[in-house]
Amino acid sequence: MPRKTLKLLARAFFVLLIPALIAGCQIFEAIGDMPDQEAIMRYERLPYYRDGHFQGAEELPYYPERIAGGGPEGWWRFLLESPNAPKTPLPQVALDASSFKTPPAELAFYWLGHSSLIIELEGLRFLVDPVLGNAAPLPGIVRRYVEAPIKREDLPPADFVLITHDHYDHLEYAAIRALRERRETHFIVPYGVGAHLKKWGVPEERIHEIGWGETFDAGNVRIVSEQSLHFSGRTYGRRNTSLWSAYVLKGEKARLFIAGDTGYGSHFREIGARHGPFQLAFIEIDAWNPGWPKSHMFPEEVIRASHELGAETLVPVHWGIFDLARHPWDESIRKIRILVDEDQKLRLLTPKMGEKVIPGETQTMNWWEELN
């Protein structure tokens, strides 16, 4: 091979090598970290931790032959533009740093898309699963249908960040890196998730790990971690090395429920009996599929769970942003709207992304019906 050709090949190799190394470093950093041995020794005393892994109440079956839905199959579909995406931009209310009042309201919330929320309760502000970019460790993978209604740097001052589990559509490296600079902000996370935050530079004294049935008192609001039926892991080799949780927020005047990701199970009735009734229940409605029937809830199960919790109002989350289960972006919300209308015992709040909602005052619309 001519010497000139060898030089060109060598130059091309190094040109490609540098971006590959940068991407590799980004992935490694965004993956996070494993709990250290001291933490594992603490977890081993838990009844739901065994052989280095957290254990759910039920096995989560996977039936590849039953997977339904449109679009290509396999993990590589997350690299492509989704055929289930909306054909027109989704409506939203743009937010910036000036959009939020001080002190926070007695009861209000903003849905930022998917499972990301800003909740104001009795003078405290909570950020829930703040994910404002794509749901993967590199850009361009598991892309959002639309941009978030707020930039990370414009997120309001928050007393607490609640993380339900460490999947990429619930725990975002870039958001945590932005929020770590907020000295007033503390992080409430399931067991094992603290290792990610420590790797990303969050001071240990601002990280509070709690497990199922445990509480953290935040002034006049008590935060309770509760069971959900799901799994965790940011790589295939680290499945269930951290816990997944729901949360109850118990204020002096209102009680809220945040389901996180969950399949349907007896835990809803148990949580309702211990903590209900709830003024608001933020419950996932999307990513269901016959191929993984216990990992997420089907629409009919969402209604059943809402009643078992004793929820007065359902706020659907975990929809509208990512194609995680190969069904049209609005299929879940359309089904939920029909089921709630038939039920006639449950109220439904469906804000646009970024819209401020004051329960009892704000009237939301079926805004998806106006889109193609």
Buried (B, 14 or more C-beta within 10 A) or exposed (E): EEEEEEEEEEEEEEEEEEEEEEEEEBEEBBBBBBBEEEBBEEBEEBEBBEEEBBBBEEEEEEEEEEBEBEBEEEEEBBEEEBEBBBEEEBBBBEBEEEBBEEEBBBBBBBBBBBBBBBBBBBBBBBBBBBBBBBBBBEEEBBBBBBBBBBBBEBBBEBBBBBBBBBBBBBBBBBBBBBBBEBEEBBBBBBBBBBBBBBBBEBEEEBBBBBBBEBEBEBEEBBBBBBBBBBBBBBEEEBEBBBBBBBBBBBBEEBBBBBBBBBBBBEBBBBBBEEBBEBBBBBBBBBBBBEBBBBBBBBBEBBBBBBBBBBBBBBBBBBBBBBBBBBBBBBBBBBBBBEBBEEBEEBBBBBBBBBBBBEBEEEEBEEBBEEEE
